[in-house]
Amino acid sequence: MVIIMMNLKGKNALVTGASGGMGLLLCDMMANAGMNLALCSVDKSGLEAQEKALTDKYGVKVVSEVVDSTNENEVASFVEKAANTLGKLDFLVNLAGLSIPNKYNETDVSVYEKVMDVNIKGSFLTSKHFAEAAADSALIINIGSMAARKTNANAPIYCMAKAAVNKLSEGLLLQYGQKNIRVTTINPGGADTPFWGTRTVDKTKLMQADDVVSVIWFVLNLNDTIQMHSIDFESFARFN
């Protein structure tokens, strides 16, 4: 069997959480392939530097803006701006995510709401508005987590949120598949990125950011006749 890889030159992609560790790697690969980019995150200085670096290095069109992905007005405005600047959007990659360690009996409801909002509401809103500006055979990639499959006692709310992201993707496909939009959830295990903050983590058991990005890149390059539902993967170092 021959899998035909996509020609991504001239395609338009919107990436949330674009200025994070994985976002920087992925967007550089996208721009190197000739893709035009709409980048958003909550890091203004990081976005400005990223936009300049990508346009200077690759000469592609890049539009960026600070966006709270849980604010529908901000999301809708940015998607409209992206489509007006770049044209119909071919890809959405929802990288934005948040984990806060918690014990249920010590957790304020505001922590619950924040984790759920960033991981679920953010992906819902960007997917919803992306669909209105999507090109034919567009693709939504939502980032879940292996935490959706195996609950972590240190961050159970995050695990619950990522399980919901998987179900969000399934629902999006059932409805937006009729508009010729594919939807894939990528569920990586732990990766060595700034995501962990000051938490103590055995980094010898973690993947690298580019391991996760390589899987995202694989899905982006699949022929648009293929619907990849989800991919679960983690570091093999956990088993040896």
C-alpha positions in Angstrom: 0.0 0.0 0.0 1.2 3.5 -0.9 0.3 6.4 1.4 0.3 9.6 -0.5 1.7 12.5 1.5 0.1 16.0 1.1 1.7 18.9 -0.6 1.4 21.5 2.1 2.8 24.5 0.2 0.3 27.4 0.2 -2.0 25.7 2.7 -3.3 27.8 5.6 -3.1 26.7 9.2 -4.3 28.1 12.5 -2.4 27.0 15.6 -3.4 27.7 19.2 -0.8 27.7 21.9 1.6 28.5 19.1 4.4 30.1 21.1 4.9 27.1 23.4 7.6 24.5 23.1 5.7 22.3 20.7 4.2 25.2 18.9 7.5 26.7 18.0 8.7 23.4 16.5 5.5 22.7 14.7 5.1 26.2 13.2 8.7 26.2 12.0 8.1 22.9 10.2 4.9 24.3 8.7 6.5 27.5 7.5 9.5 25.5 6.1 6.9 23.5 4.0 5.5 26.8 2.6 2.4 27.0 4.7 0.8 30.3 5.8 0.1 30.6 9.5 -2.4 32.2 11.9 -0.8 31.9 15.4 -2.4 32.7 18.7 -1.5 32.2 22.4 -1.4 34.3 25.5 2.2 35.3 25.1 2.4 38.6 23.3 6.2 39.0 23.1 6.6 35.3 22.1 4.1 35.6 19.3 5.7 38.8 18.0 9.2 37.2 17.9 7.8 34.1 16.3 5.9 35.9 13.6 9.0 38.0 12.7 11.3 34.9 12.7 9.0 32.9 10.4 8.3 35.6 7.9 12.0 36.6 7.8 13.3 33.0 7.4 10.6 31.5 5.1 8.8 34.4 3.5 5.3 32.9 4.2 2.3 34.9 5.4 1.9 34.9 9.2 -0.7 36.6 11.3 -0.6 36.5 15.0 -2.6 37.8 18.0 -3.0 37.3 21.7 -6.2 35.3 22.1 -7.9 33.9 25.2 -9.1 30.6 23.6 -11.9 30.5 26.2 -13.4 33.8 25.1 -15.7 33.3 22.2 -15.5 36.9 20.9 -11.7 36.8 20.8 -11.7 33.4 19.1 -14.3 34.4 16.5 -12.5 37.7 15.8 -9.2 36.0 15.3 -10.5 33.2 13.0 -12.2 35.9 10.9 -9.0 37.9 10.7 -7.0 34.8 9.8 -9.4 33.9 7.0 -9.5 37.5 5.7 -5.7 37.6 5.6 -4.8 34.1 4.4 -8.0 32.8 2.8 -9.9 29.6 3.6 -8.3 27.7 6.4 -7.0 24.1 5.8 -5.8 23.1 9.2 -6.5 23.8 12.9 -4.1 22.5 15.5 -5.3 23.0 19.1 -2.1 22.9 21.1 -3.3 25.2 24.0 -3.7 23.2 27.2 -3.3 23.5 30.9 -2.7 21.1 33.8 -2.9 22.1 37.5 -2.0 19.4 40.1 -4.8 19.0 42.6 -6.4 17.0 45.4 -10.2 17.1 45.2 -10.7 17.9 48.9 -8.3 20.9 48.6 -9.3 22.2 45.1 -11.3 25.3 44.7 -14.0 25.3 42.0 -12.1 28.0 40.2 -9.2 25.6 39.5 -11.7 23.0 38.1 -13.2 25.7 35.9 -9.9 26.9 34.6 -8.5 23.5 33.6 -11.8 22.4 32.0 -12.2 25.7 30.2 -8.7 25.9 28.7 -8.7 22.2 27.6 -12.3 21.7 26.5 -14.0 25.1 26.0 -10.9 26.4 24.1 -10.9 23.5 21.7 -14.6 23.6 21.3 -14.7 27.4 20.4 -11.7 27.3 18.0 -13.1 24.2 16.2 -16.6 25.8 16.0 -15.4 29.0 14.4 -12.7 27.3 12.3 -15.4 25.2 10.7 -17.1 28.3 9.4 -13.9 29.4 7.7 -12.6 26.0 6.6 -11.5 25.0 3.1 -12.7 21.8 1.5 -11.1 18.7 3.1 -10.0 20.7 6.1 -8.5 19.0 9.2 -8.9 19.7 12.9 -6.3 18.2 15.2 -7.1 18.3 18.9 -4.4 17.5 21.5 -5.6 15.1 24.1 -3.3 13.1 26.4 -2.5 9.6 27.5 -3.9 10.9 30.8 -7.3 10.5 29.1 -6.6 6.7 29.1 -4.8 6.3 32.4 -5.8 8.6 35.2 -3.0 10.3 37.1 -3.8 10.7 40.8 -1.8 14.0 40.9 -3.9 15.8 38.3 -7.3 14.0 37.9 -9.2 17.1 36.7 -6.7 17.4 33.8 -7.3 13.7 33.0 -11.0 14.2 32.9 -10.6 17.3 30.7 -8.5 15.4 28.2 -10.9 12.5 28.1 -13.6 15.0 27.2 -11.4 16.4 24.4 -11.5 12.9 22.8 -15.3 12.9 23.0 -15.4 16.5 21.6 -13.4 15.3 18.6 -15.8 12.4 18.0 -18.8 14.7 18.1 -17.1 17.3 15.8 -16.4 14.5 13.3 -20.0 13.3 13.3 -21.3 16.8 12.6 -18.6 18.4 10.6 -17.7 15.3 8.6 -20.8 16.2 6.6 -18.9 19.5 5.7 -15.9 17.5 4.6 -13.9 18.3 7.7 -11.8 15.6 9.3 -11.0 15.5 13.0 -8.1 13.7 14.8 -7.2 13.5 18.5 -3.5 13.0 19.3 -3.0 11.6 22.8 0.7 11.9 23.7 2.3 10.7 27.0 4.5 13.0 29.0 7.0 15.2 27.1 9.9 17.3 28.3 8.5 20.8 27.8 7.8 23.9 30.0 4.3 22.4 30.5 5.5 20.9 33.8 6.5 24.2 35.4 8.3 23.6 38.7 6.8 20.1 39.3 9.3 17.3 40.1 9.2 14.9 37.1 11.5 12.0 36.1 12.5 13.4 32.7 14.3 10.2 31.8 10.8 8.7 31.2 9.5 11.5 29.1 9.5 12.0 25.3 11.0 15.1 23.7 8.8 17.8 22.2 9.8 16.9 18.7 8.6 13.3 19.2 5.1 14.7 19.7 5.4 17.2 16.8 6.5 14.4 14.5 3.2 12.6 15.1 1.3 15.8 14.5 3.3 16.2 11.3 2.5 12.7 10.2 -1.3 13.4 10.5 -1.0 16.7 8.7 0.6 14.9 5.8 -1.9 12.2 5.4 -3.9 12.1 2.2 -7.2 13.9 2.7 -9.1 10.7 2.0 -7.9 9.3 5.3 -9.8 9.9 8.6 -7.4 9.2 11.5 -9.6 9.1 14.6 -7.0 9.1 17.3 -3.4 8.2 18.1 -2.2 7.1 21.5 1.6 7.0 22.2 4.1 7.5 24.9 7.8 7.1 25.7 9.1 3.5 25.4 11.5 4.4 28.3 8.5 3.8 30.6 8.8 0.1 29.9 12.5 -0.5 30.4 
